[in-house]
Amino acid sequence: MIAAMSFGARVTGESQYLEAAQKAATMIHHHLWKQDFSKGKEVLYRRYRDGDARYEGHLDNYAYLIHGLLALYQADFDSKWLKWAESLQKLQDSLFSDSKNNGYFSTPAESSVRLIMRTKEYQDEARPNANAISALNLLKLGELNYNMEYQKSAKNVIQSTTENLIKNYPHAVAQMLVALDYYTDTPQNLAIEAPSPSFASSLLSVVNTIFSPNQVITMRPGSETPTGYLCLG
């Protein structure tokens, strides 16, 4: 929902969509992103009701939230969303990463629920699978932060998908193919210099009419004349 509303705001220019995305992200940050003193770190929870946050998040909760935050950052250019996405990604790596065979497990190693085995999912169902979303997140984080380590991690996730699935059942791993397309494409980072997003509204209104799924947009302080630099490769 955060990603959809953020993208909708960019395309239509409707502030109500951006406000909805910001409110949703703020609610999650305030109520579901909690310090776990027993573990000495912050943890994402996945249920909130009547002031009570419970049940530690699974891989899909982390992956989808990071996906939403990256989209939100590219809609309002508030760096706090990008910083939070980085923190979530770091925690996701520590909780779910398969250090032996790459990719991510669906559940954390230390869970309140005892499981016979930890599984990894690669097939899309009602929602895109979390490993594919994670690969895309890593690729975008790499471009937004100019950090090639993220790209290496994304490559490992993509390669962890079985060859049998990609060759014989591509329709079952469509989201992973989207990540693969992003990975094999020429990186596109549009860096905009302007005092604030409002100063760059005319430039952004043009940029947002162009469908470019493998592009990320960053903004940094600059002169009152907004300028865009398209970095390729």
C-alpha positions in Angstrom: 0.0 0.0 0.0 2.8 2.4 0.8 4.6 1.7 -2.5 1.3 2.0 -4.5 0.3 5.2 -2.8 3.8 6.7 -3.3 3.9 5.7 -7.0 0.3 7.1 -7.4 1.4 10.4 -5.9 4.3 10.6 -8.3 2.2 9.9 -11.4 -0.9 11.9 -10.6 0.6 14.6 -8.5 -2.2 14.1 -5.9 -1.0 15.0 -2.5 -3.6 12.8 -0.8 -1.9 9.7 -2.0 1.5 10.8 -0.7 -0.1 11.8 2.7 -1.6 8.3 3.0 1.8 6.6 2.3 3.5 8.9 4.8 0.8 8.2 7.5 1.1 4.5 7.0 4.9 4.5 7.2 4.8 6.7 10.3 2.2 4.5 12.0 4.4 1.4 11.5 7.5 3.2 12.7 5.8 4.4 15.8 3.9 1.3 16.8 5.5 -1.8 15.1 9.2 -0.9 15.1 10.2 -1.6 18.7 13.3 -2.0 20.8 13.6 -5.6 22.1 15.7 -5.2 25.2 16.2 -8.9 25.6 18.0 -9.0 22.2 19.5 -5.5 22.4 18.1 -4.4 19.0 15.0 -3.0 17.3 12.6 -5.5 15.9 9.7 -5.2 13.4 6.4 -6.6 14.6 3.5 -7.6 12.4 0.4 -7.1 14.4 -0.9 -4.0 16.2 -4.2 -3.6 18.0 -5.4 -1.4 20.9 -1.8 -0.2 21.6 -0.4 -3.7 21.6 2.3 -4.8 19.1 2.9 -8.5 18.8 4.5 -11.3 16.8 7.9 -10.7 15.3 7.9 -10.0 11.6 8.7 -12.6 9.0 10.7 -12.1 5.8 7.7 -10.8 3.8 7.0 -8.1 6.4 10.6 -6.8 6.1 10.8 -7.1 2.4 7.5 -5.4 1.6 8.1 -2.6 4.1 11.6 -1.8 2.6 10.0 -1.9 -0.8 7.4 0.7 0.3 10.0 2.9 2.0 12.2 3.1 -1.1 9.1 4.1 -3.1 8.2 6.7 -0.5 11.6 8.2 -0.5 11.4 8.7 -4.2 8.1 10.4 -3.8 8.9 12.9 -1.1 12.8 12.6 -0.8 12.8 12.6 2.9 16.0 10.8 3.8 14.5 9.3 7.0 12.7 6.7 4.9 15.9 5.7 3.1 17.8 5.5 6.4 15.1 3.3 7.9 15.1 1.1 4.9 18.8 0.6 5.3 18.3 -0.4 9.0 15.6 -2.8 8.1 17.7 -4.4 5.4 20.6 -4.9 7.7 18.3 -6.5 10.3 16.7 -8.7 7.6 20.1 -9.9 6.5 20.9 -10.9 10.1 17.6 -12.6 10.8 16.8 -14.4 7.5 19.9 -14.7 5.3 21.0 -18.2 4.3 24.8 -17.9 4.6 25.4 -21.3 3.0 23.1 -21.3 -0.1 22.1 -17.6 -0.3 18.6 -16.2 -0.5 16.4 -15.7 2.6 14.5 -18.0 4.8 10.9 -17.1 5.5 11.3 -17.1 9.3 14.1 -16.0 11.6 16.6 -18.4 13.1 15.4 -17.6 16.6 11.7 -17.7 16.6 9.1 -18.0 19.4 7.4 -20.7 17.3 9.4 -24.0 17.0 9.5 -25.2 13.4 10.6 -28.6 12.0 12.5 -26.8 9.3 13.0 -23.3 7.8 11.8 -22.8 4.3 12.7 -20.5 1.5 10.0 -19.4 -1.0 10.7 -18.3 -4.6 7.3 -18.7 -6.3 4.8 -15.9 -6.5 1.3 -16.5 -5.1 -1.3 -13.8 -4.3 1.7 -11.5 -3.6 5.1 -11.4 -5.2 7.5 -13.7 -3.3 9.7 -12.0 -0.7 13.0 -13.2 -2.1 12.4 -11.5 -5.4 11.2 -8.3 -3.7 14.4 -8.5 -1.5 16.6 -8.8 -4.6 14.9 -5.6 -6.1 15.3 -3.8 -2.8 19.0 -4.6 -2.7 19.5 -3.4 -6.2 17.7 -0.2 -5.5 19.5 0.4 -2.2 22.8 -0.1 -4.1 21.9 2.6 -6.6 20.5 5.0 -4.1 23.6 4.7 -1.8 26.2 4.0 -4.5 27.1 0.8 -2.6 28.1 -2.2 -4.8 27.8 -4.5 -1.8 24.1 -4.4 -2.1 24.4 -5.4 -5.8 26.5 -8.4 -4.8 23.9 -9.5 -2.3 21.1 -9.1 -4.9 23.1 -11.2 -7.4 23.4 -14.0 -4.7 19.6 -13.9 -4.1 18.8 -14.1 -7.8 21.3 -17.0 -8.3 19.8 -18.9 -5.4 16.6 -19.3 -7.4 16.7 -22.8 -8.9 17.5 -23.1 -12.6 14.6 -25.5 -13.0 12.1 -22.8 -11.8 13.4 -20.1 -14.2 13.7 -22.3 -17.2 10.6 -24.5 -16.9 8.2 -22.4 -14.8 9.0 -18.8 -15.5 5.4 -17.8 -14.9 5.8 -19.0 -11.3 8.7 -16.7 -10.6 7.7 -13.6 -12.5 8.8 -11.2 -9.8 12.3 -12.7 -9.8 12.5 -12.2 -13.5 11.7 -8.6 -12.9 14.6 -8.5 -10.5 16.8 -10.3 -13.1 15.8 -7.7 -15.7 16.8 -4.9 -13.3 20.1 -6.6 -12.6 21.1 -7.1 -16.2 19.9 -3.7 -17.3 22.2 -0.6 -17.3 21.9 1.1 -13.9 20.0 4.4 -14.1 20.3 6.9 -11.3 18.7 10.3 -11.8 20.3 12.7 -9.3 18.4 15.9 -8.9 19.9 19.0 -7.3 17.4 21.5 -5.8 16.8 23.2 -2.5 13.7 21.0 -1.9 11.3 18.8 -3.8 8.9 21.8 -4.3 11.6 23.7 -6.3 12.0 20.6 -8.6 8.2 20.0 -9.0 8.3 21.0 -12.7 11.2 18.8 -13.5 9.7 15.9 -11.5 6.3 16.3 -13.2 8.1 15.5 -16.5 10.2 12.7 -15.1 7.2 11.0 -13.5 5.4 10.8 -16.8 8.1 8.4 -18.2 7.8 4.7 -17.3 11.3 3.7 -16.3 11.0 0.8 -13.9 14.8 0.2 -13.6 15.5 3.8 -12.6 16.0 5.3 -9.1 15.8 9.0 -8.3 17.8 10.8 -5.6 17.7 14.4 -4.5 20.4 16.5 -2.9 20.6 20.2 -2.0 21.6 22.5 -4.8 20.8 25.9 -6.5 17.3 27.2 -6.9 17.5 26.2 -10.6 16.8 22.4 -10.4 19.2 20.3 -12.4 19.0 16.6 -13.1 22.0 14.3 -13.8 21.3 10.9 -15.3 24.0 8.5 -14.3 24.3 5.3 -16.3 26.4 2.3 -15.4 
